[in-house]
Amino acid sequence: MSNDATAASADQESEGPVRVPADLARQLENKREDLFEKFEIRDEFPPEVMAEAEERVEDVQAEIEAEVDDREDLRDLTTWTTDPADAQDFDDAISIEEREDEYVLWVHIADVSHYVHPDSEMWEEAIERGNTVYLPGYTIHMLPPVLAETVCSLVPNEDRLAHTVEMHLDKETLGYETIDIYKSVINSDERLTYKQAEERLDDEDAPLHEECNLVFDVADRMHEQRKEEGSLVLNPRRDRAHTIIEECMLKANKAVTHELMWSRGVEAVYRVHPQPSPDEWDDALREIQELDGVSIPGDSWDDPRKAVNATLEEAPGRQLGKIQWAVMKVMPRAKYMNDPFGGHHALNFEIYGHFTSPIRRMSDLVNHWIVYQNDVPENLIELCDHASDRQKAGENAEREYSDFLEEVGLDADAVKNRGIEVDDDIDDIQY
């Protein structure tokens, strides 16, 4: 799951896959093969990587039990995951408690680096791939699914190895009082879909109702605080369940990279997002101001990010996509770099990096290793450049594939959210 790919919206979870005839399915397969060659995307895993992955999923519980004494035992802590209905792996879980003068927020991330490390075949393959690529209805994984969907998936009611970010937050400011990052053993109480998480917020008698409401209250405050501080929020009408996950993951990512830079002073894989030039921002704001039914509040022009936030809050729904596109056109591409200086313009974070998705991003996997070993790879700059290049390739492949889906009469968003099923008995697309 990722803050960049939070997948299907809650109201689409109950819909089945888009059904396509066999001949169209073959066209899609041929198009994917062309894109894999064009963008140098590796679909199949080498035999030695698969063999290693299959070996690492043997005797899972015995290995976890052997690790307990060397880790924080959090198995009694109320913990749950929230993911799209069709998610195959659950790589992050959350826990929360309210205390007299603080909130304690735990974000538990699958401890991928326990299984995938620099001496392994899987590490080399993950580094080469750079990230999981999500084409609508088709996923090219960074890690072998046999690993990602078993020992690295925080499934309910089973012990799992995790890398936990424990954040003690001031009740008034939500600032970090302390940050602790450590290896742990957790046992998730439940796996929720986004739709189920929404339902839990409203059902007072449901399990996790109180916990879901507490974490939403905190996440909603964090969200509003980010906007007030100038963080760009291009999707202001996101449901509560997505807000919980997005804000908790942002808080954890920010905590880890602040710890790496300020407490340890080490290089890592930081996420740097340059800002558009003043002229580019002016062009975007003028384009937005000229849209029918849209007006930028006069008191927000000094900070373009706040201007966009305020405009999106009030704009008619039919114009949201045009406002977002006007902004995206002038935004430079974010890059992975070995130092954070320059910050993340869109988020308005002085320091930021990725930690919460080591199953699908090489940047996070490398940062897990740096946190754990307190040791920086010698080729870190090369790793950062490669991660940036592979992300760009994946995004370009996704865009071209989405365009192709539209050309052959498919709704790319429907395919992305619901997947595809091949039906030999039909002659046309069925939604």
C-alpha positions in Angstrom: 0.0 0.0 0.0 1.4 3.3 -0.5 0.9 6.9 -0.1 1.4 7.2 -3.8 -1.0 4.3 -4.7 -3.9 4.0 -2.2 -5.8 2.0 -4.8 -9.6 1.4 -4.9 -12.0 3.8 -3.3 -14.3 2.3 -0.7 -17.4 2.5 -2.8 -15.9 0.3 -5.5 -14.8 -2.6 -3.3 -18.0 -4.6 -3.8 -17.8 -4.5 -7.6 -16.2 -7.5 -9.4 -13.5 -7.3 -12.1 -14.1 -5.9 -15.6 -14.7 -8.8 -17.9 -12.9 -8.9 -21.3 -13.0 -11.3 -24.3 -9.9 -13.4 -24.9 -8.8 -11.6 -28.1 -8.7 -8.3 -26.2 -6.8 -9.9 -23.3 -4.1 -11.0 -25.9 -3.9 -7.4 -27.2 -3.3 -6.2 -23.6 -0.6 -8.8 -23.0 1.2 -7.9 -26.2 1.1 -4.2 -25.2 2.5 -5.0 -21.8 5.4 -7.0 -23.4 6.2 -4.0 -25.6 6.2 -1.6 -22.6 8.4 -4.0 -20.6 11.0 -4.0 -23.4 10.7 -0.2 -23.9 11.2 0.7 -20.3 13.4 -2.2 -19.3 11.0 -3.6 -16.8 11.6 -7.1 -15.5 8.4 -9.1 -15.2 9.6 -12.7 -14.5 12.0 -13.4 -11.5 15.2 -15.3 -12.2 15.1 -19.0 -10.9 17.7 -18.3 -8.2 15.7 -15.5 -6.8 12.5 -17.5 -6.6 14.4 -20.4 -5.1 15.8 -18.2 -2.4 12.4 -16.7 -1.7 10.8 -20.1 -1.4 13.5 -21.2 1.0 12.9 -18.1 3.2 9.3 -19.0 3.8 10.0 -22.4 5.4 9.6 -22.8 9.1 8.2 -19.3 9.5 6.9 -19.6 13.0 10.0 -21.3 14.4 12.2 -18.5 13.0 9.9 -15.8 14.5 9.9 -17.5 17.9 13.7 -17.6 17.8 13.7 -13.8 17.2 11.4 -12.8 20.1 14.0 -12.5 22.8 16.0 -10.0 20.7 13.0 -7.8 19.8 10.3 -5.7 21.4 7.4 -8.1 22.0 4.3 -6.1 20.9 2.0 -9.0 20.4 -0.4 -7.9 23.1 -0.7 -4.4 21.7 -4.0 -3.8 19.8 -2.9 -3.6 16.1 -4.7 -3.7 12.8 -4.1 -3.1 9.1 -6.1 -1.1 6.5 -5.7 -1.8 2.8 -7.7 -2.0 -0.4 -10.1 -4.9 -0.7 -7.9 -6.6 -3.4 -4.6 -6.1 -1.6 -2.4 -9.2 -1.6 0.1 -8.1 1.0 -0.3 -6.0 4.1 3.0 -4.3 4.9 2.0 -1.7 7.4 -0.1 -1.8 10.6 -1.0 0.8 13.2 -1.6 1.0 17.0 -2.6 4.0 19.1 -3.1 4.9 22.7 -4.3 8.1 24.4 -2.5 8.9 27.7 -2.8 11.8 30.1 -0.6 14.2 28.3 0.3 12.5 25.0 -0.8 10.2 22.2 1.4 7.2 21.4 1.2 6.2 17.8 2.9 3.0 16.6 3.4 2.4 12.9 4.6 -1.2 12.3 6.3 -2.0 9.0 7.0 -5.5 7.7 10.6 -6.3 8.5 11.5 -7.0 4.9 15.2 -6.4 5.6 15.3 -9.5 7.9 14.7 -11.6 4.8 16.0 -9.4 2.0 19.5 -8.1 2.8 22.7 -7.1 0.8 24.0 -10.7 0.8 20.8 -12.1 -0.8 19.8 -12.7 -4.4 16.5 -11.0 -3.7 18.3 -7.8 -2.6 20.1 -7.6 -5.9 16.9 -8.1 -7.8 15.0 -5.6 -5.8 17.7 -3.0 -6.3 17.6 -3.6 -10.0 13.8 -3.3 -10.2 13.7 -0.3 -8.0 10.0 -0.5 -7.2 6.8 -2.3 -7.9 5.1 -1.1 -11.1 1.4 -0.9 -11.0 -0.2 -1.0 -14.4 -4.0 -1.0 -14.3 -5.0 -4.5 -13.7 -1.4 -5.9 -13.7 1.4 -5.6 -11.1 5.1 -6.2 -11.6 6.4 -6.8 -8.1 9.7 -5.7 -6.7 9.9 -8.7 -4.4 8.7 -12.3 -5.2 5.1 -12.5 -4.2 5.8 -15.8 -2.4 7.7 -13.8 0.1 5.8 -10.5 0.1 2.4 -12.3 0.6 3.5 -14.6 3.4 6.2 -13.8 5.9 6.3 -10.1 4.9 2.5 -9.7 5.1 1.1 -8.6 8.4 -1.8 -11.0 8.3 -4.2 -11.1 11.3 -3.8 -13.5 14.2 -0.2 -14.6 13.2 3.1 -13.5 14.7 5.1 -11.4 12.3 8.5 -9.6 12.4 8.2 -5.9 12.1 10.2 -2.6 12.1 8.2 -0.3 14.5 8.2 3.5 14.6 7.0 4.5 18.0 6.0 8.2 18.2 5.0 10.0 21.4 3.1 13.0 20.3 2.3 16.2 22.3 -1.5 16.4 22.7 -1.7 20.1 21.8 0.8 20.4 19.0 1.1 16.8 17.8 4.8 17.4 17.6 7.2 14.5 18.4 8.1 14.3 22.0 10.2 11.1 21.4 10.8 8.9 18.4 11.9 5.3 18.8 12.6 2.9 16.0 13.2 -0.8 16.7 12.7 -4.3 15.6 9.6 -6.0 17.0 7.2 -8.9 16.9 3.5 -8.1 16.4 0.3 -9.9 16.0 -2.4 -8.0 14.0 -5.9 -8.3 15.5 -7.7 -7.6 12.2 -7.3 -6.9 8.5 -9.7 -4.1 7.5 -10.5 -2.9 4.0 -11.0 0.9 3.6 -14.7 0.3 3.3 -14.7 -1.7 6.6 -12.6 0.9 8.3 -15.2 3.5 7.4 -18.0 1.3 8.8 -16.1 0.8 12.0 -15.9 4.5 12.6 -19.7 4.7 12.6 -20.6 1.5 14.4 -20.3 2.0 18.2 -20.6 -1.7 18.9 -18.0 -2.9 16.3 -14.5 -4.1 17.3 -11.8 -1.4 16.9 -14.5 1.3 16.9 -12.8 3.3 19.6 -9.3 2.8 18.2 -10.4 3.8 14.7 -12.1 7.0 16.0 -9.1 7.9 18.1 -6.7 7.5 15.3 -9.0 9.4 12.9 -9.3 12.3 15.3 -5.5 12.5 15.5 -5.0 12.0 11.8 -7.6 14.6 10.9 -5.8 17.1 13.1 -2.5 16.2 11.5 -4.1 16.7 8.1 -5.5 20.1 9.0 -2.2 21.1 10.6 -0.3 20.2 7.4 -2.6 22.3 5.3 -2.2 25.3 7.7 1.6 24.9 7.5 1.5 25.0 3.7 1.5 21.3 2.7 -0.2 20.9 -0.7 -3.3 18.7 -0.6 -4.5 17.9 -4.1 -7.2 15.4 -3.0 -9.2 17.3 -0.3 -12.2 15.0 -0.4 -10.5 11.8 0.6 -12.5 9.5 2.9 -11.7 9.1 6.6 -10.0 5.7 6.3 -7.6 6.9 3.6 -6.9 10.0 5.7 -5.9 7.8 8.7 -3.4 5.7 6.7 -2.0 8.6 4.7 -1.3 10.8 7.7 0.1 8.0 9.9 2.5 6.9 7.1 3.6 10.5 6.5 4.2 11.0 10.2 6.3 7.8 10.4 8.3 8.6 7.3 9.0 12.0 8.6 10.0 10.7 12.0 12.5 8.2 10.6 14.2 10.6 8.3 14.4 13.3 11.0 16.0 10.7 13.2 18.5 9.7 10.5 19.5 13.3 9.8 19.3 15.1 13.1 20.1 12.3 15.6 22.5 10.2 13.6 23.7 12.7 11.0 23.9 10.0 8.3 23.1 10.0 4.6 20.1 8.0 3.5 17.7 7.8 0.7 15.9 11.1 1.1 12.9 12.3 -1.0 13.6 15.8 -2.4 11.0 17.7 -4.2 12.1 21.0 -5.8 9.7 23.9 -6.1 8.4 25.4 -9.3 9.7 28.8 -10.3 7.6 31.9 -9.3 6.6 32.3 -13.0 5.5 28.6 -13.2 3.3 29.0 -10.1 1.8 32.2 -11.5 0.9 30.4 -14.7 -0.8 27.6 -12.8 -2.7 30.0 -10.6 -3.9 32.1 -13.6 -5.1 28.9 -15.3 -7.0 27.9 -12.2 -8.5 31.3 -11.7 -9.9 31.3 -15.2 -11.8 28.0 -14.7 -15.6 28.4 -14.7 -17.0 28.5 -11.1 -13.5 28.7 -9.5 -12.1 31.6 -7.5 -8.8 31.7 -5.6 -9.4 33.3 -2.2 -7.7 36.7 -2.1 -5.9 36.2 1.2 -4.1 33.0 0.0 -2.1 34.2 -3.0 1.1 34.7 -1.1 1.7 31.0 -0.8 0.6 29.1 -3.9 0.2 25.8 -2.0 -2.2 27.4 0.4 -4.0 29.1 -2.6 -4.5 25.7 -4.3 -5.7 24.1 -1.0 -8.2 26.8 -0.4 -9.4 26.7 -4.0 -9.9 23.0 -4.0 -12.0 23.2 -0.8 -14.5 25.4 -2.5 -14.3 24.5 -6.2 -17.1 22.5 -7.9 -16.4 18.8 -8.2 -16.3 19.0 -12.0 -13.2 21.3 -11.9 -11.1 19.3 -9.4 -9.3 17.4 -12.1 -8.5 20.6 -14.1 -7.1 22.3 -10.9 -5.0 19.3 -10.1 -3.7 19.1 -13.7 -2.8 22.8 -13.7 -0.6 22.2 -10.6 0.9 18.9 -11.8 2.1 20.5 -15.1 4.4 22.9 -13.3 5.6 20.6 -10.5 9.1 19.3 -10.9 9.6 15.6 -10.5 10.6 14.5 -7.0 13.9 12.7 -6.7 15.7 10.4 -4.4 18.9 12.0 -3.1 21.6 11.1 -0.5 21.0 14.3 1.5 17.6 15.9 2.2 18.5 19.6 1.8 16.1 21.4 -0.5 13.3 19.6 1.3 10.0 18.4 -0.1 8.2 21.4 -1.6 4.7 19.8 -2.0 4.6 18.5 1.5 6.4 21.5 2.9 8.7 19.2 4.9 12.3 20.3 5.6 13.4 16.7 5.6 11.5 13.7 4.2 12.1 10.2 3.0 10.4 6.9 2.6 10.3 4.0 5.1 6.8 2.6 5.2 6.7 0.5 2.0 9.8 -1.8 1.8 7.8 -4.4 -0.1 7.3 -2.1 -3.1 10.0 0.6 -2.9 13.7 0.0 -3.0 14.2 3.4 -1.3 12.4 2.2 1.8 14.2 -1.1 1.9 17.6 0.6 1.8 16.5 3.0 4.6 15.4 0.0 6.7 18.9 -1.4 6.3 20.5 2.0 7.2 18.4 2.3 10.3 19.1 -1.2 11.4 22.8 -1.3 10.7 23.5 2.4 11.1 25.7 1.9 8.0 25.4 3.6 4.7 25.9 1.7 1.4 29.0 2.9 -0.4 27.1 3.3 -3.7 24.3 5.3 -2.1 24.3 8.1 -4.7 24.1 5.5 -7.4 21.2 3.8 -5.6 19.3 7.1 -5.3 19.7 7.9 -9.0 18.6 4.4 -10.0 15.6 4.5 -7.8 14.6 7.8 -9.4 15.1 6.4 -12.9 13.1 3.3 -12.2 10.2 5.3 -10.7 10.1 7.5 -13.8 10.1 4.4 -16.0 7.3 2.8 -14.1 5.2 6.0 -14.2 5.7 6.3 -17.9 4.8 2.7 -18.5 1.6 3.1 -16.4 0.6 6.2 -18.4 1.2 4.6 -21.8 -0.7 1.5 -20.7 -3.6 3.6 -19.4 -3.8 5.4 -22.7 -3.8 2.1 -24.6 -6.7 0.8 -22.4 -8.7 3.9 -23.3 -7.9 3.4 -27.0 -9.3 -0.2 -27.0 -12.5 0.9 -25.2 -11.6 0.1 -21.6 -12.1 2.5 -18.6 -8.5 2.7 -17.2 -9.8 3.7 -13.7 -12.2 0.8 -13.6 -9.5 -1.6 -14.6 -7.1 -0.1 -12.0 -9.6 -0.3 -9.2 -11.3 -3.6 -10.0 -8.9 -5.7 -12.2 -9.6 -7.7 -15.3 -11.1 -11.2 -15.8 -10.8 -13.0 -19.1 -14.1 -14.6 -20.3 -14.0 -16.8 -23.4 -17.7 -16.7 -23.7 -18.2 -13.0 -24.4 -17.5 -10.8 -27.4 -17.4 -7.4 -25.8 -16.3 -5.7 -22.6 -18.6 -6.1 -19.7 -18.6 -3.9 -16.6 
